Amino acid sequence: MAQALNKTKRRISSVKSTKKITEAMELVATVKLKKFRNVMERNQFYVKEMENVIFHLFGALDASEEIPYLKEGKGDKDLVVVINSNLGLCASYNSNVFNFVNVNISKESSIILPIGLKGELNYNKEGFEVISDYVRMNEKLDYDATAKLGRHLHSEFLKGKYRSIKVVYTKYVNSLRFEPTLITLFPIVNKEEKQDIGYAPIYDPNVKTLIEELVPIYLVSSLYQKLIESQVSEQASRRTAMENAN
C-alpha cells in the first residue's frame, strides 16, 4: 500500500514538472509567434507590390525580347528549397511538409535544398539528393543570409544548372490551420497580359534593364517572406501542441 502511494506521489510530481516545461514552451512560442507574425504582415505588402511591378514590366516587354527568367533552364533537374524546423514538439508541422514533398516532388528529377535540421535528416533518409549548405539558415532569420541564398539561386538558374527552382513552405492561414504549399520561383510565370492603354509608359532606362535589376530583389524578398511565414506556422503549431499537452 505504501509502495503504491509513493509511486502515485512520484507520478504526480513528474506530471507537475512536465507541465511547468510545457507551459514555459507555450509562453515562448506565443511570444515568438507574435514577433514573427508582425514581421510577416509588414513584409507581405512590400512583396505584393514588388510582384505587381515585376509582372507589369513583363507585360510591357516587346515580343522580340528574350528574358531568361521566363523559360526553363537547360538543366535536367528541379531545385526545390524545402523549409522545415530545427526543433520538434510542433505537432504535425514537419510531418505535413514531409508528406507533401513525398507526394509532389520526384526523387528522380529533383534536388532538395533543405532549410531546417528536421528536413535534412528526413530527406536524406528518404533517398532524395540533398544540398545541405543552408540547413541552419532559419536558426536566426536574417535578411542578409536570405540574400546570400537568393544570389546563389539566381546565379545557378542563369547558368542553366537547373530546369526550375521551387520552394515548399508552410502557408499560414490562421492560428490553427497551416498548409504546405509549392511555388515556382524560376521560371517566372507572367500573370499580366500586354495591354494597349492608349499611351506608352516611360521606363528609365528600359524595360529589360529594370527587369534584370529588380528580379533579384524580388527573389530575395519572396524567399524571406516564405521563411517568415513558415516560422509563424511553426510557432503557432508549437503553441497549440503545448496548450494541448497542458
C-alpha positions in Angstrom: 0.0 0.0 0.0 2.8 2.4 1.0 4.7 1.5 -2.1 1.7 2.2 -4.4 1.1 5.5 -2.6 4.8 6.6 -3.1 4.6 5.6 -6.8 1.4 7.7 -7.2 3.1 10.7 -5.5 6.2 10.4 -7.8 3.8 10.3 -10.8 2.0 13.4 -9.6 5.3 15.2 -9.1 6.5 14.1 -12.6 3.4 15.4 -14.3 3.6 18.7 -12.4 7.3 19.1 -13.5 6.4 18.3 -17.1 3.5 20.8 -17.0 5.9 23.6 -16.0 8.0 22.8 -19.0 5.1 22.7 -21.5 3.7 26.0 -20.0 7.1 27.6 -20.5 7.4 26.4 -24.0 3.9 27.6 -24.8 4.8 31.0 -23.5 8.0 31.2 -25.6 6.1 30.0 -28.7 3.4 32.7 -28.1 6.0 35.5 -27.8 7.8 34.3 -31.0 4.5 33.9 -32.8 3.5 37.5 -32.1 7.0 38.7 -33.2 7.2 36.8 -36.4 3.6 37.5 -37.4 4.2 41.2 -37.1 7.2 40.9 -39.4 5.2 38.8 -41.8 2.3 41.2 -42.0 4.7 44.2 -42.6 6.6 42.3 -45.3 3.5 41.0 -47.1 2.6 44.4 -48.6 6.1 45.0 -49.9 6.3 41.6 -51.6 2.9 42.0 -53.2 3.8 45.5 -54.6 7.1 44.2 -55.8 5.3 41.3 -57.5 2.9 43.7 -59.2 5.8 45.8 -60.5 7.6 42.8 -61.9 4.5 41.4 -63.7 3.7 44.8 -65.1 7.2 45.0 -66.5 6.9 41.6 -68.1 3.6 42.7 -69.6 5.4 45.7 -71.2 8.1 43.6 -72.8 8.4 43.6 -76.5 7.6 40.2 -78.0 11.1 40.1 -79.7 13.0 40.5 -76.4 14.2 37.3 -74.7 14.3 37.2 -70.9 15.9 34.0 -69.3 13.5 34.2 -66.3 10.5 33.3 -68.4 11.7 29.9 -69.7 13.0 26.8 -68.2 16.8 26.4 -67.6 18.9 23.9 -69.5 19.4 21.6 -66.6 17.5 18.3 -66.3 16.6 18.6 -62.7 14.5 20.9 -60.5 16.0 22.5 -57.4 13.4 22.5 -54.5 14.0 24.6 -51.4 12.1 22.9 -48.6 11.5 24.8 -45.3 11.2 22.7 -42.1 12.1 23.3 -38.4 15.3 22.7 -36.4 13.3 21.5 -33.4 10.5 19.1 -32.7 7.5 19.4 -30.4 5.5 21.3 -33.0 2.7 18.8 -33.7 2.3 17.9 -37.3 4.1 20.9 -38.7 7.1 18.9 -40.1 5.2 15.7 -40.9 2.8 17.6 -43.1 5.7 19.0 -45.1 7.3 15.6 -45.4 4.1 14.0 -46.7 3.6 16.9 -49.1 7.1 16.5 -50.5 6.7 12.7 -50.9 3.6 13.2 -52.9 4.6 16.2 -55.0 8.3 16.0 -55.5 10.0 13.4 -57.7 13.3 11.9 -56.4 14.5 11.2 -59.9 14.1 14.7 -61.3 14.6 16.9 -58.2 17.3 18.0 -55.9 16.3 19.2 -52.4 17.9 22.2 -50.6 16.5 21.8 -47.1 16.3 24.6 -44.6 15.9 23.1 -41.1 17.6 20.1 -39.5 14.5 18.1 -39.3 14.2 18.3 -43.1 17.8 17.4 -43.8 17.5 14.2 -41.7 14.2 13.2 -43.3 15.1 13.8 -47.0 18.5 12.0 -46.6 16.7 9.0 -45.1 14.0 9.1 -47.9 16.7 8.9 -50.6 16.5 12.4 -52.1 19.6 14.1 -53.5 20.2 16.8 -50.9 22.3 20.0 -50.8 23.0 20.8 -47.1 24.7 24.2 -47.4 21.8 26.2 -46.0 20.3 23.8 -43.4 20.8 26.1 -40.4 19.7 29.3 -42.1 16.5 29.5 -40.1 18.2 29.3 -36.7 18.3 33.1 -36.8 16.2 34.6 -39.6 18.4 37.2 -41.2 17.7 39.1 -44.4 21.4 39.1 -45.3 21.6 35.3 -45.1 18.4 35.1 -47.2 20.0 37.5 -49.7 23.0 35.2 -49.9 20.8 32.2 -50.7 18.8 34.3 -53.2 22.0 35.3 -55.1 23.1 31.7 -55.2 19.7 30.5 -56.7 19.7 33.4 -59.1 23.2 32.7 -60.4 22.7 28.9 -60.7 19.5 29.3 -62.7 21.0 31.8 -65.1 23.9 29.4 -65.6 21.4 26.8 -66.7 22.2 24.4 -63.9 18.6 23.7 -63.0 15.4 23.3 -65.1 13.4 25.3 -62.5 13.7 26.5 -58.9 10.8 25.9 -56.5 10.0 26.4 -52.8 8.0 24.3 -50.4 6.9 26.2 -47.4 4.0 26.2 -44.9 1.4 28.8 -45.7 -0.1 30.4 -42.6 -3.9 30.5 -42.8 -4.8 31.1 -39.2 -3.5 30.0 -35.7 -5.0 26.5 -36.2 -4.6 26.0 -39.9 -1.4 25.7 -41.9 -1.0 24.4 -45.5 2.2 23.0 -47.1 2.5 24.9 -50.4 4.6 24.7 -53.5 5.5 27.8 -55.5 7.8 28.2 -58.6 10.4 31.0 -58.4 12.0 30.3 -61.8 10.9 30.3 -64.5 8.6 33.2 -63.6 5.0 32.8 -64.9 3.9 36.1 -66.4 0.5 36.8 -64.9 -0.1 40.1 -66.8 -1.0 40.3 -70.5 0.3 43.1 -72.6 -2.4 45.8 -72.8 -3.0 48.7 -75.1 -3.8 51.6 -72.8 -3.5 54.3 -75.5 -0.1 55.6 -74.5 3.2 54.0 -73.7 4.6 54.4 -70.1 8.1 55.8 -69.9 10.6 53.4 -68.4 14.1 54.6 -67.5 16.4 53.3 -68.7 14.3 50.5 -70.4 12.0 47.6 -69.5 14.7 44.9 -69.9 17.2 46.6 -67.7 14.6 47.2 -65.0 13.7 43.6 -65.0 17.3 42.5 -64.7 17.8 44.9 -61.7 14.5 44.2 -59.9 14.1 40.4 -60.3 17.0 39.6 -57.8 15.4 41.9 -55.3 12.0 40.4 -55.8 13.5 36.9 -55.4 15.1 37.6 -52.0 12.0 39.4 -50.8 9.8 36.5 -51.7 12.2 33.9 -50.1 12.3 36.0 -46.9 8.5 36.1 -46.8 8.2 32.3 -47.2 10.8 31.8 -44.4 8.9 34.2 -42.1 5.5 32.6 -42.9 6.9 29.1 -42.2 8.3 30.4 -38.9 4.9 31.8 -38.0 3.2 28.5 -38.8 5.8 26.6 -36.8 5.4 28.7 -33.7 1.6 28.6 -33.9 1.7 24.8 -34.3 4.1 24.5 -31.3 1.9 26.8 -29.1 -1.2 24.7 -29.9 0.7 21.5 -29.2 2.0 22.7 -25.8 -1.5 24.1 -24.9 -3.0 20.6 -25.7 -0.2 19.0 -23.6 -1.1 21.2 -20.6 
